Every structure is written in structure tokens, then in C-alpha cells.
Amino acid sequence: MTSVDESALAARAAKGDADAFGVLVELHAPMARRVAYTILEDREDADDAAQEGFLSAWQAIHRYDARRAFRPWLMQIVVNAARDLRRRRRVRTTESLDFVAAASRDDPAKDAGSMDLGDRLREALATLPERQRLAVVMFDAEGYPQAEIAEMLGIPEGTVKSDVFHGRRALRKVLGSVKEEWDE
């Protein structure tokens, strides 16, 4: 669907057409969940954040500027919803740092090298600062252009380029042990 079609759907939604907004939700729900998951690292929380983002977008649809692409506008709302949910969940759930440190030291899966590549990649991504993680996932995994990522995250395009560069470099360092294990 083209951005012109999305703009027309958004205009209809702004006039109260819930079906038009439903089409927009269907088009962007998978991406919204993936973006939220990148921030929250929990599928249920990601679904909650995506739903909150869609609700916020529905409530703010009259503020959408039809001269701009719809997806970045929507994804910025989803990113904000995911960040808000993460903040709320942090306040509610706390663990002793001693417990967390002991668990990470004593993880037999790490010692045995039994984690599969997907788990290692998720773990490596989790070490990145949030903005770098979002930039790398949206650019390398989702295939979005850097300009669109910048718009979604509300940052300059040069910052996205820098975040992708530094995020990839950090991932290479963290994942270097995987390559060494396979080379043995």
C-alpha cells in the first residue's frame, strides 16, 4: 500500500472511520510488535505496548500530517508507548542486585556453550543501549532506510548512522566468541 493510500485512510480515520483505522492497524501491527519487542524484550509486553500505541494513535489521528509518511508517525508513537511501559514495569518489579549478579555468574547454559545462535544474538542485542539496539534492528533486520528510522525515533539521520555503526561494532565484539567456537 502506498503512502498516498495510507494518508487517505488516515484522513478517513480522522473523520471517525474506525474501519479505515483498522486497515492501518492491520498493515502495521507486525512491525509495531517487533519495534516494541526490541525495546521491551518480552513478547507479551510488546503486544501491550503495540496496543497502547495504536490506541494513542487513534486518539491523536487528527494530528497526523498527511504530507508525511504514516508509518514513521505511528512507529514513533509505538516507541514512546513501549518506553512508557518499560518505565512503569521497572517501578513495579525490582530484584536484589545480588540475586541478578549471582544468576548471571552461575548460568550453566553460558558455561556449557549450549545457547543457540538466536539466543546469543538476542543476548548480544540486549547489551546495546536502547537507541543503538533500535537502530540496528530497524536497519539491519527490518530493512528500513536510515532517514525513516530517524523520523520514527525523533533523532537526526546522522545519529542513526552513528548508532548503526557503533551498534554493529559492539555486536561484533560480543559475538566474536561465537565465531571462535565455530572455527574450532
KOLSEKE-350693 format. One record per residue: x, y, z of N, C-alpha, C, O, CB in turn; residue in one letter; residue number from 1. Coordinates in steps of 0.05 Angstrom, whole numbers, padded with zeros to 5 digits. Each point is the difference from the previous one (the first is absolute). Glycine has a CB too. Example, Ala and Ser with C-alpha at 12.3 -4.5 7.8 and 13.67 -1.06 7.14 Angstrom:
<atoms>
ATOM, n.u, n.v, n.w, ca.u, ca.v, ca.w, c.u, c.v, c.w, o.u, o.v, o.w, cb.u, cb.v, cb.w, aa, i
ATOM, 00264, -00114, 00156, -00018, 00024, 00000, 00018, 00024, 00000, 00021, 00000, 00013, -00059, -00023, 00012, a, 1;
ATOM, 00031, 00044, -00039, 00016, 00024, 00001, -00015, 00022, 00014, 00010, 00022, 00004, 00014, -00035, -00047, s, 2;
</atoms>
This chain:
<atoms>
ATOM, n.u, n.v, n.w, ca.u, ca.v, ca.w, c.u, c.v, c.w, o.u, o.v, o.w, cb.u, cb.v, cb.w, aa, i
ATOM, 00017, -00024, 00000, -00017, 00024, 00000, 00018, 00025, 00000, 00020, 00000, 00014, -00057, -00025, 00011, m, 1;
ATOM, 00030, 00044, -00041, 00017, 00024, -00002, -00006, 00020, 00023, -00021, -00003, 00014, 00023, -00003, -00064, t, 2;
ATOM, 00016, 00025, 00054, -00005, 00020, 00021, -00024, 00017, -00007, -00013, 00010, 00018, 00062, -00009, -00008, s, 3;
ATOM, -00056, 00002, -00036, -00024, 00015, -00007, -00024, -00015, 00010, -00018, 00013, 00011, 00041, 00006, -00053, v, 4;
ATOM, -00024, -00045, 00039, -00022, -00016, 00010, -00002, 00002, 00030, -00021, 00003, 00012, 00026, -00034, -00051, d, 5;
ATOM, 00018, 00030, 00053, 00001, 00002, 00029, -00010, 00028, 00009, -00014, 00002, 00019, 00052, -00036, -00017, e, 6;
ATOM, -00030, 00054, -00017, -00009, 00027, 00007, -00030, 00002, -00003, -00013, 00013, 00016, 00058, 00006, -00031, s, 7;
ATOM, -00056, -00031, -00006, -00029, 00001, -00004, -00014, -00016, 00022, -00021, 00009, 00011, 00028, -00005, -00060, a, 8;
ATOM, 00004, -00026, 00057, -00011, -00016, 00022, 00001, 00016, 00026, -00019, 00001, 00015, 00032, -00044, -00038, l, 9;
ATOM, 00009, 00057, 00028, 00003, 00016, 00024, -00019, 00023, 00000, -00012, 00007, 00021, 00060, -00020, -00019, a, 10;
ATOM, -00053, 00025, -00026, -00019, 00022, -00001, -00028, -00010, 00006, -00016, 00013, 00014, 00044, 00010, -00049, a, 11;
ATOM, -00035, -00047, 00024, -00026, -00011, 00006, -00003, -00007, 00030, -00021, 00005, 00012, 00019, -00024, -00059, r, 12;
ATOM, 00024, 00009, 00059, 00000, -00007, 00028, -00003, 00026, 00017, -00014, -00001, 00020, 00043, -00039, -00029, a, 13;
ATOM, -00017, 00062, 00000, -00002, 00025, 00015, -00029, 00010, 00000, -00008, 00015, 00018, 00055, -00004, -00030, a, 14;
ATOM, -00063, -00020, -00008, -00028, 00008, -00001, -00017, -00020, 00015, -00025, 00001, -00001, 00033, 00021, -00043, k, 15;
ATOM, 00004, -00041, 00058, -00015, -00019, 00016, -00004, -00027, -00012, -00014, -00017, 00012, -00008, 00055, 00006, g, 16;
ATOM, 00035, -00044, -00041, -00004, -00026, -00013, 00019, -00021, 00013, 00023, -00001, -00006, -00035, 00024, -00037, d, 17;
ATOM, 00000, -00038, 00062, 00016, -00020, 00015, 00010, -00022, -00019, 00021, -00011, 00005, -00048, 00021, 00036, a, 18;
ATOM, 00012, -00017, -00062, 00009, -00021, -00018, 00025, 00009, -00015, 00018, -00017, -00004, -00066, 00002, -00002, d, 19;
ATOM, 00050, 00040, -00001, 00025, 00010, -00014, 00023, -00003, 00019, 00022, -00008, -00008, -00049, 00040, -00020, a, 20;
ATOM, 00023, -00025, 00053, 00022, -00002, 00019, 00007, -00030, 00005, 00023, -00007, 00003, -00037, 00050, 00019, f, 21;
ATOM, -00006, -00060, -00023, 00004, -00029, 00003, 00018, -00010, -00022, 00017, -00018, 00005, -00061, 00014, 00017, g, 22;
ATOM, 00041, 00014, -00046, 00017, -00009, -00022, 00029, 00009, 00005, 00019, -00015, -00004, -00058, 00019, -00028, v, 23;
ATOM, 00042, 00020, 00043, 00027, 00010, 00007, 00013, -00017, 00021, 00024, -00007, -00001, -00038, 00054, -00011, l, 24;
ATOM, -00002, -00055, 00032, 00010, -00018, 00021, 00009, -00026, -00011, 00021, -00010, 00006, -00052, 00032, 00027, v, 25;
ATOM, 00014, -00034, -00051, 00007, -00026, -00012, 00027, 00002, -00016, 00016, -00018, 00001, -00065, 00007, -00004, e, 26;
ATOM, 00052, 00033, -00011, 00024, 00004, -00016, 00025, 00002, 00017, 00022, -00009, -00007, -00049, 00032, -00027, l, 27;
ATOM, 00025, -00010, 00057, 00024, 00007, 00016, 00003, -00016, 00026, 00020, 00004, 00014, -00024, 00041, -00034, h, 28;
ATOM, -00015, -00062, 00027, 00002, -00015, 00025, 00025, -00017, 00003, 00013, 00001, 00021, -00063, -00001, -00021, a, 29;
ATOM, 00058, -00015, -00021, 00024, -00016, 00004, 00025, 00017, 00005, 00016, -00007, 00018, -00037, -00027, -00048, p, 30;
ATOM, 00024, 00055, 00016, 00023, 00018, 00004, -00002, 00013, 00028, 00021, 00002, 00013, -00017, 00006, -00063, m, 31;
ATOM, -00027, 00000, 00058, -00003, 00013, 00026, 00008, -00019, 00022, 00013, 00007, 00019, -00051, 00021, -00037, a, 32;
ATOM, 00030, -00054, 00016, 00008, -00019, 00020, 00030, -00005, 00000, 00012, -00002, 00022, -00057, -00020, -00027, r, 33;
ATOM, 00057, 00021, -00018, 00029, -00004, -00001, 00015, 00023, 00011, 00020, -00004, 00015, -00026, -00024, -00055, r, 34;
ATOM, -00003, 00052, 00034, 00013, 00024, 00012, -00003, 00000, 00030, 00020, 00005, 00014, -00029, 00021, -00057, v, 35;
ATOM, -00014, -00031, 00053, -00005, -00001, 00029, 00017, -00022, 00013, 00010, 00004, 00022, -00057, 00014, -00029, a, 36;
ATOM, 00049, -00041, -00007, 00016, -00022, 00011, 00029, 00008, 00002, 00014, -00008, 00019, -00047, -00025, -00038, y, 37;
ATOM, 00043, 00048, 00000, 00027, 00009, 00001, 00006, 00016, 00025, 00022, -00001, 00011, -00021, 00001, -00061, t, 38;
ATOM, -00020, 00015, 00059, 00003, 00016, 00024, -00005, -00016, 00025, 00015, 00002, 00020, -00029, 00038, -00046, i, 39;
ATOM, -00007, -00057, 00026, -00009, -00013, 00025, 00011, -00028, 00004, 00002, -00009, 00023, -00042, 00036, -00027, l, 40;
ATOM, 00048, -00040, -00017, 00011, -00027, 00001, -00019, -00020, 00013, 00009, -00019, 00013, 00037, 00039, -00012, e, 41;
ATOM, -00071, -00016, -00004, -00021, -00018, 00011, -00024, 00001, -00019, -00010, 00022, -00006, 00026, -00015, 00054, d, 42;
ATOM, -00024, -00029, -00059, -00021, -00001, -00020, -00027, 00011, 00010, -00013, 00015, -00014, 00037, -00054, -00007, r, 43;
ATOM, -00031, 00031, 00045, -00026, 00010, 00011, 00001, 00030, 00005, -00019, 00014, -00007, 00011, -00059, 00028, e, 44;
ATOM, 00030, 00055, -00010, 00003, 00028, 00004, 00000, 00015, -00027, -00012, 00022, -00003, 00038, -00030, 00045, d, 45;
ATOM, -00013, -00004, -00062, 00000, 00012, -00027, -00028, 00002, -00011, -00007, 00021, -00012, 00053, -00039, 00004, a, 46;
ATOM, -00062, -00003, 00011, -00028, 00001, -00009, -00015, 00022, 00014, -00015, 00015, -00012, 00016, -00064, 00002, d, 47;
ATOM, 00003, 00051, 00036, -00013, 00021, 00016, 00008, 00028, -00010, -00017, 00018, -00003, 00015, -00049, 00043, d, 48;
ATOM, 00028, 00035, -00044, 00009, 00026, -00009, -00010, 00007, -00028, -00007, 00023, -00005, 00048, -00030, 00033, a, 49;
ATOM, -00042, -00013, -00046, -00010, 00005, -00027, -00030, 00008, 00002, -00008, 00019, -00013, 00041, -00052, -00006, a, 50;
ATOM, -00048, 00019, 00036, -00028, 00008, 00003, -00003, 00028, 00012, -00017, 00015, -00009, 00006, -00064, 00015, q, 51;
ATOM, 00027, 00055, 00014, -00001, 00027, 00011, 00008, 00021, -00021, -00012, 00022, -00001, 00023, -00041, 00046, e, 52;
ATOM, 00009, 00012, -00062, 00008, 00018, -00021, -00023, 00005, -00020, -00004, 00022, -00009, 00051, -00038, 00015, g, 53;
ATOM, -00060, -00006, -00014, -00023, 00003, -00018, -00022, 00017, 00012, -00012, 00016, -00014, 00024, -00060, -00007, f, 54;
ATOM, -00018, 00039, 00046, -00021, 00016, 00013, 00008, 00029, 00001, -00017, 00018, -00005, 00004, -00058, 00033, l, 55;
ATOM, 00038, 00046, -00021, 00009, 00028, 00000, -00001, 00012, -00028, -00008, 00023, -00003, 00038, -00033, 00042, s, 56;
ATOM, -00023, -00006, -00059, -00001, 00010, -00028, -00029, 00006, -00008, -00005, 00020, -00013, 00047, -00046, 00002, a, 57;
ATOM, -00060, 00009, 00019, -00029, 00004, -00007, -00009, 00026, 00013, -00015, 00016, -00012, 00007, -00066, 00009, w, 58;
ATOM, 00016, 00054, 00028, -00008, 00024, 00015, 00013, 00026, -00012, -00011, 00022, 00003, 00005, -00050, 00038, q, 59;
ATOM, 00029, 00025, -00054, 00014, 00023, -00011, 00000, 00001, -00030, 00014, 00016, -00012, 00015, -00018, 00052, a, 60;
ATOM, -00046, -00014, -00053, 00001, -00002, -00029, -00006, 00027, -00013, 00009, 00005, -00023, -00024, -00052, 00026, i, 61;
ATOM, 00000, 00064, 00010, -00006, 00026, -00012, 00025, 00018, -00001, 00001, 00020, -00014, -00048, -00024, 00032, h, 62;
ATOM, 00068, -00004, -00003, 00026, 00016, -00001, 00019, -00011, -00021, 00021, 00012, -00004, -00027, -00002, 00052, r, 63;
ATOM, 00000, -00032, -00061, 00018, -00011, -00020, 00001, 00019, -00024, -00021, 00010, -00010, 00010, -00057, 00025, y, 64;
ATOM, 00035, 00053, -00024, 00005, 00017, -00023, 00001, -00017, -00025, 00020, -00015, -00004, 00005, 00049, 00033, d, 65;
ATOM, -00045, -00032, -00046, -00002, -00017, -00024, 00022, 00005, -00020, 00003, -00016, -00019, -00052, 00015, 00026, a, 66;
ATOM, 00064, 00022, -00004, 00023, 00005, -00019, 00024, -00017, 00007, 00019, -00002, -00016, -00035, 00049, 00010, r, 67;
ATOM, 00015, -00060, 00029, 00022, -00017, 00009, -00008, -00029, -00001, -00024, -00006, -00001, 00042, 00043, 00030, r, 68;
ATOM, 00001, -00055, -00029, -00006, -00029, -00001, -00013, -00008, 00027, 00007, 00010, 00021, 00032, -00019, -00052, a, 69;
ATOM, -00059, -00009, 00028, -00015, -00008, 00024, 00016, -00018, 00018, -00001, 00003, 00025, -00040, 00001, -00052, f, 70;
ATOM, 00055, -00024, 00016, 00014, -00020, 00016, 00019, 00013, 00021, 00000, -00008, 00023, -00003, -00023, -00062, r, 71;
ATOM, 00021, 00050, 00031, 00018, 00011, 00021, -00016, 00014, 00022, 00008, -00001, 00024, 00027, 00007, -00059, p, 72;
ATOM, -00057, 00007, 00028, -00016, 00014, 00020, -00011, -00021, 00020, 00002, 00004, 00024, -00015, 00032, -00057, w, 73;
ATOM, 00003, -00058, 00022, -00012, -00021, 00017, 00022, -00013, 00017, -00004, -00005, 00023, -00033, -00002, -00057, l, 74;
ATOM, 00059, 00000, 00021, 00021, -00014, 00015, 00012, 00017, 00022, 00009, -00011, 00021, 00001, -00015, -00062, m, 75;
ATOM, -00009, 00052, 00037, 00010, 00017, 00022, -00019, -00001, 00024, 00009, 00000, 00023, 00012, 00031, -00057, q, 76;
ATOM, -00047, -00033, 00029, -00019, -00003, 00021, 00003, -00027, 00014, -00001, -00002, 00025, -00031, 00031, -00050, i, 77;
ATOM, 00037, -00050, 00010, 00004, -00027, 00011, 00026, 00000, 00017, 00000, -00012, 00021, -00024, -00009, -00060, v, 78;
ATOM, 00045, 00033, 00029, 00025, 00002, 00015, -00005, 00013, 00027, 00010, -00009, 00020, 00017, 00011, -00063, v, 79;
ATOM, -00041, 00020, 00042, -00006, 00015, 00025, -00017, -00017, 00019, 00005, 00000, 00024, -00002, 00043, -00049, n, 80;
ATOM, -00022, -00058, 00014, -00017, -00017, 00017, 00017, -00023, 00012, -00004, -00006, 00024, -00036, 00016, -00053, a, 81;
ATOM, 00058, -00021, 00014, 00018, -00021, 00011, 00018, 00011, 00022, 00004, -00013, 00020, -00006, -00011, -00065, a, 82;
ATOM, 00013, 00047, 00040, 00017, 00013, 00021, -00016, 00006, 00025, 00010, -00004, 00022, 00019, 00023, -00058, r, 83;
ATOM, -00053, -00009, 00032, -00017, 00005, 00024, -00006, -00025, 00015, 00001, -00001, 00025, -00021, 00040, -00049, d, 84;
ATOM, 00013, -00060, 00010, -00006, -00026, 00013, 00025, -00010, 00014, -00003, -00010, 00023, -00032, 00000, -00058, l, 85;
ATOM, 00058, 00012, 00023, 00024, -00010, 00013, 00005, 00016, 00026, 00007, -00012, 00020, 00012, 00000, -00065, r, 86;
ATOM, -00023, 00038, 00044, 00003, 00016, 00025, -00020, -00008, 00022, 00008, -00003, 00023, 00008, 00042, -00052, r, 87;
ATOM, -00040, -00044, 00021, -00020, -00008, 00020, 00006, -00028, 00011, -00003, -00004, 00024, -00031, 00031, -00048, r, 88;
ATOM, 00044, -00045, 00007, 00006, -00027, 00010, 00025, 00001, 00018, 00002, -00016, 00019, -00022, -00003, -00061, r, 89;
ATOM, 00039, 00036, 00036, 00024, 00002, 00017, -00007, 00009, 00028, 00011, -00010, 00020, 00016, 00021, -00060, r, 90;
ATOM, -00046, 00007, 00042, -00008, 00009, 00026, -00013, -00022, 00016, 00004, -00002, 00024, -00010, 00048, -00043, v, 91;
ATOM, -00009, -00063, 00006, -00015, -00022, 00013, 00017, -00024, 00007, -00004, -00012, 00021, -00036, 00028, -00045, r, 92;
ATOM, 00059, -00023, 00007, 00016, -00024, 00005, 00029, 00008, 00006, 00013, 00013, -00016, -00043, -00039, -00014, t, 93;
ATOM, 00039, 00017, 00052, 00028, 00004, 00007, 00011, -00026, 00012, -00014, -00015, 00013, 00007, 00064, -00005, t, 94;
ATOM, 00033, -00054, -00013, 00013, -00023, 00011, 00025, 00010, 00013, 00012, 00020, -00007, -00031, -00051, -00028, e, 95;
ATOM, 00028, 00016, 00055, 00025, 00006, 00013, 00023, -00003, -00020, 00000, -00019, -00016, -00018, 00003, 00060, s, 96;
ATOM, 00036, 00035, -00044, 00023, -00002, -00018, 00017, -00024, 00005, 00012, -00011, -00018, -00013, 00060, 00014, l, 97;
ATOM, 00002, -00058, 00029, 00016, -00024, 00007, -00012, -00024, -00015, 00015, -00016, -00010, -00003, 00036, 00055, d, 98;
ATOM, -00038, -00022, -00045, -00013, -00023, -00013, 00005, 00001, -00030, 00007, -00021, -00012, -00043, 00021, 00047, f, 99;
ATOM, 00034, 00023, -00048, 00005, 00002, -00029, 00029, -00006, -00006, 00005, -00015, -00019, -00041, 00050, 00015, v, 100;
ATOM, 00055, -00025, 00019, 00028, -00005, -00005, 00006, -00030, 00003, 00015, -00011, -00016, -00003, 00058, 00032, a, 101;
ATOM, -00023, -00060, 00005, 00005, -00028, 00004, -00012, -00016, -00023, 00013, -00019, -00009, -00013, 00026, 00059, a, 102;
ATOM, -00024, 00000, -00059, -00012, -00015, -00021, 00016, 00002, -00026, 00003, -00020, -00014, -00048, 00028, 00035, a, 103;
ATOM, 00055, 00015, -00027, 00016, 00003, -00024, 00027, -00014, 00001, 00010, -00009, -00020, -00033, 00053, 00012, s, 104;
ATOM, 00034, -00046, 00033, 00026, -00014, 00003, -00004, -00030, -00002, 00017, -00014, -00010, 00000, 00051, 00039, r, 105;
ATOM, -00039, -00047, -00019, -00004, -00029, 00004, -00017, -00012, -00022, -00011, -00022, 00004, 00016, 00029, 00044, d, 106;
ATOM, -00008, 00005, -00071, -00017, -00010, -00021, 00014, -00023, -00014, 00019, 00004, -00014, -00041, 00041, 00008, d, 107;
ATOM, 00013, -00070, 00010, 00014, -00023, -00012, -00002, 00000, -00030, 00018, -00011, -00014, -00028, -00015, 00054, p, 108;
ATOM, -00011, 00038, -00052, -00002, 00000, -00029, 00023, 00016, -00012, 00011, -00007, -00021, -00061, 00003, 00024, a, 109;
ATOM, 00058, 00026, 00011, 00022, 00016, -00010, 00026, -00016, 00001, 00016, 00000, -00018, -00039, 00042, 00032, k, 110;
ATOM, 00027, -00055, 00009, 00025, -00015, 00004, 00002, -00023, -00020, 00022, -00006, -00010, -00023, 00018, 00059, d, 111;
ATOM, -00021, -00025, -00054, 00001, -00023, -00018, -00001, 00007, -00030, 00003, -00017, -00017, -00026, -00008, 00053, a, 112;
ATOM, 00019, 00051, -00041, -00002, 00009, -00028, -00024, -00011, -00014, 00000, -00004, -00024, 00049, 00007, 00023, g, 113;
ATOM, -00071, -00009, 00016, -00023, -00013, -00012, -00020, 00019, -00011, -00021, -00009, -00010, 00028, -00028, 00042, s, 114;
ATOM, -00002, 00063, -00032, -00019, 00019, -00011, 00001, -00001, -00030, 00022, -00001, -00011, -00018, 00030, 00052, m, 115;
ATOM, -00026, -00029, -00054, 00000, 00000, -00029, 00006, 00029, -00010, 00001, 00019, 00015, -00034, -00058, -00017, d, 116;
ATOM, 00038, 00041, -00024, 00008, 00026, -00011, -00021, 00021, 00004, 00007, 00023, 00006, 00020, -00047, -00040, l, 117;
ATOM, -00052, 00017, 00031, -00021, 00020, 00005, 00000, 00011, 00028, -00003, 00024, 00004, -00025, -00047, -00038, g, 118;
ATOM, 00032, 00005, 00054, 00001, 00009, 00028, 00025, 00018, 00004, -00002, 00020, 00014, -00021, -00062, 00000, d, 119;
ATOM, 00045, 00034, -00026, 00024, 00017, 00003, -00003, 00027, -00013, 00009, 00020, 00011, 00018, -00062, -00011, r, 120;
ATOM, -00041, 00043, -00023, -00004, 00026, -00013, -00019, 00017, 00017, 00006, 00024, 00004, 00000, -00045, -00049, l, 121;
ATOM, -00027, 00009, 00056, -00018, 00016, 00018, 00015, 00010, 00024, -00004, 00023, 00009, -00035, -00050, -00025, r, 122;
ATOM, 00055, 00010, 00027, 00016, 00008, 00024, 00020, 00022, -00008, 00003, 00019, 00015, -00007, -00065, 00004, e, 123;
ATOM, 00016, 00044, -00042, 00019, 00021, -00009, -00015, 00026, -00005, 00010, 00021, 00008, 00020, -00057, -00029, a, 124;
ATOM, -00053, 00035, 00008, -00016, 00024, -00005, -00008, 00013, 00027, -00001, 00025, 00002, -00016, -00045, -00045, l, 125;
ATOM, 00012, 00004, 00063, -00008, 00011, 00026, 00022, 00016, 00013, -00005, 00016, 00018, -00026, -00055, -00013, a, 126;
ATOM, 00056, 00034, -00013, 00022, 00015, 00012, 00002, 00028, -00012, 00014, 00018, 00012, 00011, -00061, -00005, t, 127;
ATOM, -00037, 00048, -00030, 00001, 00026, -00012, -00018, 00020, 00014, -00021, -00008, 00010, 00032, -00014, -00054, l, 128;
ATOM, -00004, 00048, 00043, -00019, 00020, 00010, -00025, -00001, -00018, 00002, -00007, -00023, 00036, 00036, 00040, p, 129;
ATOM, -00060, -00022, -00005, -00026, -00002, -00014, 00000, 00012, -00028, -00008, -00013, -00019, -00014, 00013, 00063, e, 130;
ATOM, 00032, 00024, -00047, -00001, 00014, -00026, 00017, -00014, -00021, -00009, -00003, -00023, 00001, 00046, 00047, r, 131;
ATOM, 00031, -00053, -00016, 00017, -00015, -00018, -00014, -00026, -00008, 00000, -00008, -00024, 00041, 00028, 00044, q, 132;
ATOM, -00053, -00034, -00001, -00014, -00025, -00005, -00023, 00005, -00020, -00003, -00016, -00019, 00015, -00001, 00065, r, 133;
ATOM, -00027, 00038, -00041, -00022, 00006, -00019, 00011, 00006, -00028, -00011, -00010, -00019, -00016, 00028, 00058, l, 134;
ATOM, 00048, -00002, -00040, 00011, 00007, -00026, 00010, -00024, -00015, -00006, -00003, -00024, 00018, 00048, 00042, a, 135;
ATOM, 00002, -00062, -00005, 00011, -00025, -00013, -00022, -00018, -00009, 00000, -00010, -00022, 00041, 00014, 00051, v, 136;
ATOM, -00061, -00009, -00011, -00021, -00019, -00007, -00017, 00012, -00023, -00007, -00014, -00019, 00006, -00003, 00066, v, 137;
ATOM, -00006, 00042, -00045, -00017, 00012, -00021, 00015, 00002, -00027, -00013, -00003, -00021, -00011, 00029, 00057, m, 138;
ATOM, 00050, -00021, -00035, 00015, 00002, -00025, 00007, -00027, -00011, -00006, -00006, -00023, 00024, 00050, 00039, f, 139;
ATOM, -00004, -00061, 00000, 00010, -00025, -00010, -00021, -00022, -00002, 00000, -00015, -00019, 00044, 00028, 00038, d, 140;
ATOM, -00061, -00015, 00001, -00020, -00022, 00000, -00025, 00007, -00014, -00012, -00016, -00015, 00031, 00001, 00058, a, 141;
ATOM, -00029, 00040, -00040, -00025, 00008, -00011, 00003, 00014, -00028, -00018, 00000, -00016, 00001, 00005, 00062, e, 142;
ATOM, 00041, 00005, -00052, 00006, 00011, -00026, -00010, 00029, -00004, -00003, 00008, -00023, 00001, -00054, 00007, g, 143;
ATOM, -00003, 00060, 00037, -00010, 00028, -00003, 00023, 00018, -00007, 00022, -00004, 00009, -00059, -00005, 00023, y, 144;
ATOM, 00032, 00029, -00049, 00021, 00020, -00006, 00006, 00016, 00025, -00017, 00004, 00017, 00002, -00002, -00066, p, 145;
ATOM, 00040, 00008, 00050, 00009, 00015, 00023, -00016, 00025, 00004, -00005, 00008, 00023, 00050, -00027, -00029, q, 146;
ATOM, -00054, 00032, -00015, -00015, 00024, 00003, -00027, -00005, 00013, -00009, 00015, 00017, 00031, 00003, -00058, a, 147;
ATOM, -00034, -00041, 00034, -00026, -00007, 00012, 00003, -00008, 00030, -00016, 00007, 00016, 00000, -00022, -00062, e, 148;
ATOM, 00038, 00001, 00052, 00006, -00006, 00028, 00004, 00025, 00016, -00010, 00002, 00023, 00031, -00045, -00037, i, 149;
ATOM, -00007, 00062, 00003, 00004, 00026, 00013, -00026, 00013, 00007, -00004, 00011, 00022, 00048, -00006, -00045, a, 150;
ATOM, -00063, -00006, 00004, -00026, 00012, 00004, -00015, -00015, 00022, -00013, 00012, 00017, 00012, 00004, -00065, e, 151;
ATOM, 00002, -00043, 00047, -00014, -00016, 00020, 00010, 00006, 00028, -00016, 00001, 00019, 00009, -00036, -00054, m, 152;
ATOM, 00033, 00038, 00038, 00012, 00003, 00026, 00003, 00029, 00008, 00007, 00006, 00023, 00018, -00048, -00030, l, 153;
ATOM, -00031, 00060, -00012, 00002, 00029, 00007, 00028, 00010, 00004, 00005, 00017, 00017, -00049, -00021, 00003, g, 154;
ATOM, 00063, -00007, -00036, 00028, 00008, 00003, 00011, 00006, -00028, -00012, -00008, -00020, 00018, -00021, 00061, i, 155;
ATOM, 00017, 00043, -00043, 00011, 00005, -00027, 00010, -00025, -00014, 00007, -00020, 00013, 00007, 00065, 00004, p, 156;
ATOM, -00015, -00044, -00043, 00009, -00024, -00016, 00029, -00007, 00005, 00007, -00023, 00001, -00040, 00036, -00036, e, 157;
ATOM, 00050, 00007, 00039, 00028, -00005, 00007, 00003, -00016, 00026, 00018, -00016, 00002, -00006, 00058, -00027, g, 158;
ATOM, -00030, -00037, 00044, 00001, -00015, 00025, -00007, -00029, -00005, 00011, -00018, 00012, -00023, 00060, 00014, t, 159;
ATOM, -00008, -00047, -00044, -00007, -00028, -00006, 00024, -00014, -00013, 00006, -00022, 00007, -00055, 00036, -00014, v, 160;
ATOM, 00062, 00000, -00012, 00024, -00012, -00013, 00021, -00007, 00021, 00012, -00022, -00001, -00022, 00048, -00041, k, 161;
ATOM, 00015, -00008, 00060, 00019, -00005, 00022, -00008, -00023, 00017, 00016, -00017, 00008, -00004, 00066, -00009, s, 162;
ATOM, -00038, -00049, 00009, -00010, -00022, 00017, 00002, -00027, -00014, 00008, -00020, 00013, -00039, 00052, 00009, d, 163;
ATOM, 00025, -00034, -00047, 00003, -00025, -00015, 00029, -00008, -00001, 00007, -00024, 00005, -00047, 00035, -00033, v, 164;
ATOM, 00058, 00007, 00023, 00029, -00006, -00002, 00010, -00010, 00027, 00012, -00021, 00002, -00006, 00056, -00037, f, 165;
ATOM, -00011, -00020, 00056, 00010, -00007, 00027, -00014, -00026, 00010, 00012, -00016, 00014, -00002, 00065, -00004, h, 166;
ATOM, -00036, -00051, -00016, -00014, -00024, 00009, 00011, -00025, -00014, 00004, -00021, 00013, -00045, 00048, -00005, g, 167;
ATOM, 00046, -00026, -00034, 00012, -00023, -00014, 00027, -00007, 00011, 00007, -00023, 00004, -00032, 00036, -00045, r, 168;
ATOM, 00041, 00008, 00047, 00027, -00005, 00011, -00002, -00014, 00027, 00015, -00019, 00005, 00002, 00060, -00030, r, 169;
ATOM, -00035, -00032, 00042, -00003, -00012, 00026, -00010, -00029, -00003, 00009, -00018, 00015, -00019, 00063, 00005, a, 170;
ATOM, -00008, -00050, -00039, -00010, -00027, -00004, 00022, -00018, -00010, 00002, -00024, 00008, -00047, 00042, -00018, l, 171;
ATOM, 00063, -00008, -00007, 00022, -00017, -00010, 00018, -00008, 00024, 00010, -00023, 00001, -00011, 00047, -00046, r, 172;
ATOM, 00005, -00006, 00063, 00017, -00006, 00024, -00013, -00021, 00017, 00012, -00020, 00007, 00006, 00066, -00007, k, 173;
ATOM, -00044, -00042, 00005, -00014, -00019, 00018, -00003, -00027, -00014, 00002, -00021, 00013, -00027, 00059, 00008, v, 174;
ATOM, 00019, -00038, -00046, -00004, -00025, -00015, 00026, -00013, -00010, -00001, -00021, -00013, -00044, 00038, 00000, l, 175;
ATOM, 00067, -00004, 00017, 00026, -00011, -00009, 00005, -00028, 00011, 00011, -00017, -00014, 00006, 00063, 00011, g, 176;
ATOM, -00026, -00051, 00027, 00004, -00027, 00012, -00016, -00022, -00015, 00009, -00023, -00001, -00002, 00045, 00045, s, 177;
ATOM, -00029, -00014, -00056, -00016, -00020, -00016, 00017, -00009, -00024, 00001, -00024, -00006, -00045, 00045, 00021, v, 178;
ATOM, 00056, -00002, -00029, 00016, -00007, -00023, 00024, -00017, 00008, 00007, -00019, -00014, -00022, 00062, -00008, k, 179;
ATOM, 00027, -00036, 00045, 00023, -00016, 00009, -00008, -00028, 00006, 00014, -00019, -00006, 00007, 00060, 00025, e, 180;
ATOM, -00045, -00045, -00007, -00010, -00027, 00007, -00004, -00016, -00026, 00006, -00024, -00001, -00027, 00042, 00043, e, 181;
ATOM, 00010, -00005, -00063, -00006, -00014, -00024, 00026, -00007, -00016, 00001, -00019, -00014, -00046, 00042, 00012, w, 182;
ATOM, 00065, -00006, 00006, 00026, -00004, -00014, 00015, -00024, 00012, 00018, -00011, -00012, -00017, 00060, 00001, d, 183;
ATOM, -00007, -00056, 00036, 00015, -00021, 00014, -00005, -00027, -00012, 00011, -00020, 00009, -00012, 00046, 00032, e, 184;
</atoms>
